[in-house]
């Protein structure tokens, strides 16, 4: 989880590296027709950190379209910085919660789901890496 987000990922650049140096203007662009922007992907990843955190604590959220894909309301550097901070904060809160869990709690089922907390967390890592790949492609398309 940590390597995919912020360091020494064996597959290539981690999510923070991919986002480093991306401007608000570039983050808001849609260089591939029909694809989400980098900014939309950042908001989506942050939202799923929150959703997984809630699910893991036994508080299943009602995931609305806006919660799943939060819109980009303003495309400026201040709002982009806020989006990146939101991503970092949501990951930190989830990570701090995960550090409080005992190993045996990872095997506990998630309320209203048919999988364990362990599967949920692996799913989040897979989700983040999938979208990190999309961000890498979008960055190349911007050039």
N, C-alpha and C positions, 0 to 999 in steps of 0.2 A: 504494500500500500504506500509506504513512504517512498520507495524507490521510483515507483511510477509517477508520483507527484513531484518529488523534490530532490532526487539525487541518486546517481549511480545506477540508473536503469540499464539493464544489460541489452535491451532492445534498441536503444538510441536515446535521443534527448527526452528528458522527463518533461512533464507538462509545464512546469515553471520555466524551463529553458526554452521551450517552444514559444511561450508567451512573452519572453523577455524581448524588449525592443519593439514590440508591436504597438503602433500608434492607434489612437482612437479612430482616426480616419480609416486606416487599414482594417482594424477590427470590425468596423461597421459595414464594410463592403461585402458584396455578394459576387465574387469573381467567377463562381461556377453557378450557372442558372439552375434554380430549383434547390440549391444547397443552402444550409444555414450559414450565417456569418460566423467568424471567430468569436465575436462578442456574444452572439446567441448561444454558441456552444459553451462558452465560459459560464454564462448565466445558468444554463441547463445542468452543467456539471456541479456547480455550487448548489443548485436546488436539490439535486440527488444526494449530495452529502447530507443535507438537512433531512430529506425523506428517509434515507437509510439510518441516520441517527435516531429519528423518531421510531421507525419500525423496530430497530434493535432494542430500544427501551420498552417496547410493548405498546407504543402509542401509534397505531396505524393511521396515517393521514389520509384524508380524502384528496387524492391527487387530481387536481383540475388541470385543464390545458394550460392555463396561465402559470400554474405552479410548476408544471413539467417543463415548459418552454417560456420562462419569463421574458417579456418583451424588452427591447432596448428603447427606452423613452427619449433619452437625449444622447446624441453622439458627440460628446466633447471629451477632452482629456480628463477633466475632473470626474465625470461620470464613469469613464473607462477605468480610472484609478480605483474608484469606489467598487466597480465590478470585480477587479482583481483582488482588492482587499476582502470583499465578501467571499470570494472563492477561498482565499487563504484562511479566513476566520471560520468558515464552515468546515473546512478540512481539519483545522486545529481542534475545534469543539468535538468533532467526531473522533479524532485520534485520541484526544484526552479521555473521552468516555471509554473507548476501546481498551485503553491501558488499565482501566479499573476492573475489567472483566477477568475472571478466572478461566483457565483453559476449558474446564468442564461446561462453562456457560456458552461456549462457542457451539456446542452440540444441541443446545436448547432450541426448540422450534420457535419460529417467529409467529406471533399472534395473527390469525386470519390468513396464514400462508402455509404451504406444505413443504417448507424447507427450513433449514437451521440458520442460526446467526452466522455460522461459518460460511455457508453457501451465499448468504446475503452479502457478506463482506467480499468474498471472491467475485461475486457478480459486480460489485461496485468497482473493483480494480479493473475487471474486464471492460466495463462501461467506460471508465476513464481512459483506458488505453485505446479503445475504439475511437472515441472522440478526439483524443490526442493525435491519432493518425489522420483524422479529418482536418484538424488544425494544420498539421504539417503539409497536407495537400493544398489547403487554401492558401497558405503562405507562399507556396511555389506558384500557385495560379496568380497571385498578386504581382509577381515579378514581370 
